[in-house]
Amino acid sequence: MPVARTNGVELAYETAGDPDAPALLLVMGLGAQLTDWPQEFTTLLAGHGFHVISFDNRDAGLSSALDDHRVPDIPALLAGDRSSAPYLIADLAADAAGLLDTLGVQRAHVVGASLGGMIAQQIAVDYPDRVASLCSIMSTTGDRTVGRATPEAAAEMGRRPAAGREEVIAGSVARARIIGSPGFPATEEELRQRAGAKYDRAYRPAGTHRQYAAILASPDRTQALRRVTAPTLVIHGEDDALIGVSGGRATAAAIPGAELLTIPGMGHDLPRELWPRITGAIARNASR
């Protein structure tokens, strides 16, 4: 897998589609890897006429691990002391912009999911000339009064990291039943296969901890989002237990001219049944 060296880190990435087509950058979420964008999903996007670029954020997948940093103090971060966070969402956005530099891409359509949506928003704020269009999926603005998790989802995400492949797979399946899409449930076999493949590629719980610290330490983006001029689409599941739909509504309200698509039955994942609808909506927003 190719690696881009930028902003002091190495980012593993891959591409799909015609290299001469307009670039579309996919940004994944907390502890997620580029493989969490299903291959069929990226193929659909390429079929809409995009050169699709996906990558592992720092501290995830095959990209750089920042294990030399001290362990973030999550309770202190929740209380407002940001000093233990090794980096911010703005640094993750700078990584993504640097990847575009490495690939010689001046402007891209930027699509992010969950933490990836936060990073995509920050790219649009910090590098407006680089963003042809923006799509924020199942994400929020950084305002802690919106997009709140249900108690059950919050408790599940706060569990200690699993210790071993089978425990990781079992935990991933249990988590999917809590935060996944109730209207489009995945099969047990599919959930286990995804979790196993993800574990075998890279299991980085300490990196996920540091990414979570970046979320907690980063400022509310609401006011900054009012400066975004790129055509924007916000997609959110109406049954998202991890980032409540109010987070998507607040994002759309903050960005001038943003379109909001809420989907009944969708939770905090990308159900196979919705891939054509979601990729079609992304393509229509890009055409704006």
C-alpha positions as CSV (number, residue, x, y, z in Angstrom):
1,M,0.0,0.0,0.0
2,P,1.4,3.4,-0.9
3,V,2.3,5.9,1.9
4,A,2.4,9.7,1.8
5,R,4.8,11.5,4.1
6,T,3.2,14.7,5.2
7,N,2.8,17.0,8.3
8,G,5.3,14.8,10.3
9,V,3.4,11.6,9.8
10,E,3.0,8.8,7.2
11,L,-0.4,8.1,5.8
12,A,-1.4,4.9,4.1
13,Y,-3.8,5.4,1.2
14,E,-5.4,3.9,-1.8
15,T,-7.2,5.1,-4.8
16,A,-10.0,3.9,-7.1
17,G,-11.4,5.1,-10.4
18,D,-10.1,7.2,-13.2
19,P,-7.0,9.2,-12.1
20,D,-8.1,12.0,-14.5
21,A,-11.5,12.3,-13.0
22,P,-12.4,14.9,-10.3
23,A,-10.8,13.8,-6.9
24,L,-13.0,12.8,-4.0
25,L,-11.4,12.4,-0.6
26,L,-12.9,9.9,1.9
27,V,-12.2,10.6,5.6
28,M,-13.1,7.9,8.1
29,G,-13.9,8.1,11.8
30,L,-12.7,7.3,15.3
31,G,-10.5,4.2,15.3
32,A,-11.6,3.4,11.8
33,Q,-9.5,2.4,8.8
34,L,-9.8,3.2,5.1
35,T,-11.2,-0.4,4.7
36,D,-14.3,0.8,6.7
37,W,-15.3,2.4,3.5
38,P,-16.7,-0.8,1.8
39,Q,-15.1,-1.5,-1.5
40,E,-18.5,-1.6,-3.3
41,F,-19.2,1.8,-1.8
42,T,-16.0,3.3,-3.3
43,T,-16.8,1.5,-6.6
44,L,-20.2,3.2,-6.7
45,L,-18.5,6.6,-6.2
46,A,-16.0,5.9,-8.9
47,G,-18.9,5.0,-11.1
48,H,-20.3,8.5,-10.6
49,G,-17.2,9.8,-12.2
50,F,-14.8,10.4,-9.3
51,H,-11.2,9.5,-8.6
52,V,-11.7,8.2,-5.1
53,I,-8.9,8.6,-2.5
54,S,-9.2,6.9,0.9
55,F,-6.6,6.8,3.7
56,D,-5.9,5.8,7.3
57,N,-5.8,8.8,9.7
58,R,-2.8,9.1,11.9
59,D,-3.0,6.6,14.8
60,A,-5.2,4.2,12.8
61,G,-4.7,1.4,10.3
62,L,-1.3,1.4,8.6
63,S,-0.6,5.1,9.1
64,S,1.8,6.5,11.7
65,A,1.3,5.6,15.4
66,L,2.1,8.3,17.8
67,D,2.9,5.9,20.7
68,D,5.6,8.1,22.1
69,H,3.0,10.6,23.4
70,R,1.7,10.3,26.9
71,V,-1.7,8.7,27.5
72,P,-4.4,11.4,27.3
73,D,-6.3,12.1,30.5
74,I,-9.9,11.7,29.4
75,P,-11.6,12.9,32.6
76,A,-9.4,16.0,32.6
77,L,-10.3,16.6,28.9
78,L,-14.0,16.3,29.7
79,A,-13.5,18.8,32.5
80,G,-11.9,21.3,30.0
81,D,-8.2,20.7,30.6
82,R,-6.9,20.1,27.0
83,S,-3.2,19.8,27.9
84,S,-3.0,16.0,27.5
85,A,-4.3,15.8,24.0
86,P,-1.4,15.1,21.6
87,Y,-3.1,16.7,18.6
88,L,-6.4,18.3,17.5
89,I,-8.9,17.8,14.7
90,A,-7.1,20.7,12.9
91,D,-3.9,18.5,12.8
92,L,-5.9,15.7,11.3
93,A,-7.3,18.1,8.7
94,A,-3.7,19.3,7.9
95,D,-2.7,15.7,7.4
96,A,-5.5,15.3,4.8
97,A,-4.5,18.5,3.0
98,G,-0.9,17.3,2.9
99,L,-2.0,14.0,1.4
100,L,-3.7,16.0,-1.4
101,D,-0.5,17.9,-1.9
102,T,1.5,14.7,-2.2
103,L,-1.0,13.4,-4.8
104,G,-0.9,16.7,-6.7
105,V,-4.6,17.3,-6.1
106,Q,-5.4,21.0,-5.9
107,R,-9.1,20.6,-5.1
108,A,-11.2,17.7,-4.0
109,H,-14.8,16.8,-3.1
110,V,-14.4,15.9,0.6
111,V,-16.6,13.3,2.3
112,G,-16.2,12.4,6.0
113,A,-18.0,10.1,8.3
114,S,-18.3,10.5,12.1
115,L,-14.9,11.9,13.3
116,G,-14.1,11.9,9.6
117,G,-17.0,14.4,9.2
118,M,-15.5,16.6,11.8
119,I,-12.1,16.5,10.0
120,A,-13.9,17.2,6.6
121,Q,-15.6,20.2,8.2
122,Q,-12.2,21.4,9.5
123,I,-10.7,21.0,6.0
124,A,-13.4,23.2,4.6
125,V,-12.8,25.8,7.3
126,D,-9.0,25.8,7.1
127,Y,-8.4,25.1,3.4
128,P,-11.5,26.5,1.6
129,D,-9.7,26.7,-1.7
130,R,-9.0,23.0,-1.6
131,V,-12.7,21.9,-1.2
132,A,-14.9,21.6,-4.2
133,S,-17.8,20.2,-2.2
134,L,-18.3,18.9,1.3
135,C,-20.4,16.0,2.7
136,S,-20.5,15.4,6.4
137,I,-22.1,12.0,7.4
138,M,-23.2,11.0,10.9
139,S,-21.2,13.8,12.5
140,T,-21.5,17.0,14.5
141,T,-20.2,20.5,15.1
142,G,-18.2,20.1,18.3
143,D,-21.0,21.7,20.3
144,R,-21.4,19.3,23.2
145,T,-25.1,20.2,23.6
146,V,-26.0,18.5,20.2
147,G,-25.3,15.1,18.8
148,R,-25.3,13.4,22.2
149,A,-25.0,9.6,22.5
150,T,-27.7,7.6,24.2
151,P,-26.6,6.3,27.7
152,E,-26.3,2.7,26.3
153,A,-24.1,3.8,23.4
154,A,-21.9,6.0,25.6
155,A,-21.4,3.1,28.0
156,E,-20.5,0.7,25.2
157,M,-17.9,3.1,23.7
158,G,-16.4,3.6,27.2
159,R,-15.6,-0.1,27.7
160,R,-12.0,-1.1,28.2
161,P,-10.2,-2.3,25.0
162,A,-10.6,-5.9,24.2
163,A,-7.6,-8.2,24.7
164,G,-7.4,-10.7,21.8
165,R,-9.0,-11.3,18.4
166,E,-12.1,-13.2,19.5
167,E,-12.9,-10.7,22.3
168,V,-12.4,-7.9,19.8
169,I,-14.8,-9.5,17.3
170,A,-17.4,-10.2,20.0
171,G,-17.2,-6.7,21.2
172,S,-17.5,-5.2,17.8
173,V,-20.6,-7.3,17.1
174,A,-22.2,-6.2,20.4
175,R,-21.3,-2.6,19.6
176,A,-22.9,-2.8,16.2
177,R,-26.1,-4.0,17.6
178,I,-26.3,-0.9,19.8
179,I,-25.1,1.8,17.4
180,G,-25.8,0.2,14.0
181,S,-28.9,0.8,11.8
182,P,-32.0,-0.8,13.3
183,G,-33.8,-0.4,10.0
184,F,-31.0,-2.2,8.1
185,P,-29.4,-4.7,10.4
186,A,-26.3,-6.5,9.2
187,T,-26.0,-10.3,9.7
188,E,-23.9,-11.8,12.4
189,E,-21.7,-13.3,9.8
190,E,-21.1,-10.0,8.0
191,L,-20.3,-8.2,11.3
192,R,-17.9,-10.9,12.4
193,Q,-16.1,-10.9,9.0
194,R,-15.7,-7.1,9.0
195,A,-14.4,-7.1,12.6
196,G,-12.0,-9.9,11.9
197,A,-10.6,-8.3,8.8
198,K,-10.2,-5.0,10.6
199,Y,-8.4,-6.6,13.5
200,D,-6.0,-8.6,11.2
201,R,-5.1,-5.4,9.3
202,A,-4.4,-3.3,12.4
203,Y,-5.6,-3.1,16.0
204,R,-4.7,0.2,17.6
205,P,-6.7,0.9,20.7
206,A,-4.1,3.4,22.1
207,G,-4.4,5.4,18.8
208,T,-8.2,5.4,19.1
209,H,-7.7,6.8,22.6
210,R,-5.6,9.6,21.2
211,Q,-8.1,10.4,18.4
212,Y,-10.9,10.6,21.0
213,A,-8.7,13.1,23.0
214,A,-8.5,15.2,19.8
215,I,-12.3,15.3,19.6
216,L,-12.6,16.4,23.2
217,A,-9.8,19.0,23.0
218,S,-10.9,20.6,19.7
219,P,-13.1,23.7,19.8
220,D,-16.7,24.0,18.8
221,R,-16.7,24.6,15.0
222,T,-20.2,26.2,14.8
223,Q,-19.1,29.8,14.2
224,A,-16.2,28.8,11.9
225,L,-18.6,26.7,9.8
226,R,-20.6,29.8,9.0
227,R,-17.7,30.8,6.7
228,V,-17.9,27.6,4.6
229,T,-18.9,28.4,1.0
230,A,-18.5,24.9,-0.6
231,P,-21.7,23.2,-1.6
232,T,-22.5,21.1,1.4
233,L,-24.6,18.0,2.1
234,V,-25.2,16.7,5.6
235,I,-26.4,13.1,5.9
236,H,-27.5,11.6,9.2
237,G,-29.4,8.6,10.4
238,E,-32.5,9.4,12.3
239,D,-31.8,6.4,14.6
240,D,-28.1,7.2,15.3
241,A,-27.4,6.2,19.0
242,L,-23.8,7.3,19.0
243,I,-24.1,10.8,17.5
244,G,-27.7,11.9,17.7
245,V,-29.4,13.4,14.7
246,S,-29.3,16.8,16.3
247,G,-25.6,16.9,15.5
248,G,-26.4,16.6,11.8
249,R,-29.1,19.2,12.0
250,A,-26.8,21.6,13.8
251,T,-24.1,21.1,11.2
252,A,-26.5,21.8,8.4
253,A,-27.9,24.9,10.2
254,A,-24.3,26.2,10.7
255,I,-23.2,26.0,7.0
256,P,-24.9,28.5,4.7
257,G,-26.9,26.8,2.0
258,A,-26.3,23.3,3.3
259,E,-28.7,20.5,2.4
260,L,-29.8,18.0,5.1
261,L,-30.7,14.4,4.4
262,T,-31.9,12.4,7.4
263,I,-32.6,8.8,6.8
264,P,-35.1,6.8,9.0
265,G,-33.8,3.5,10.2
266,M,-30.1,4.5,9.7
267,G,-27.8,4.4,12.7
268,H,-24.1,5.0,13.1
269,D,-22.9,3.0,10.1
270,L,-23.3,2.7,6.3
271,P,-25.8,0.0,5.6
272,R,-25.4,-1.8,2.3
273,E,-29.0,-1.1,1.4
274,L,-28.3,2.7,1.5
275,W,-25.1,2.8,-0.6
276,P,-26.8,3.7,-3.9
277,R,-28.8,6.5,-2.1
278,I,-25.9,7.9,-0.2
279,T,-23.4,7.8,-3.1
280,G,-26.0,9.3,-5.5
281,A,-26.7,12.1,-3.0
282,I,-22.9,12.8,-2.7
283,A,-22.6,13.0,-6.5
284,R,-25.6,15.4,-6.8
285,N,-24.1,17.6,-4.1
286,A,-20.7,17.6,-6.0
287,S,-22.5,18.7,-9.2
288,R,-23.8,21.8,-7.4
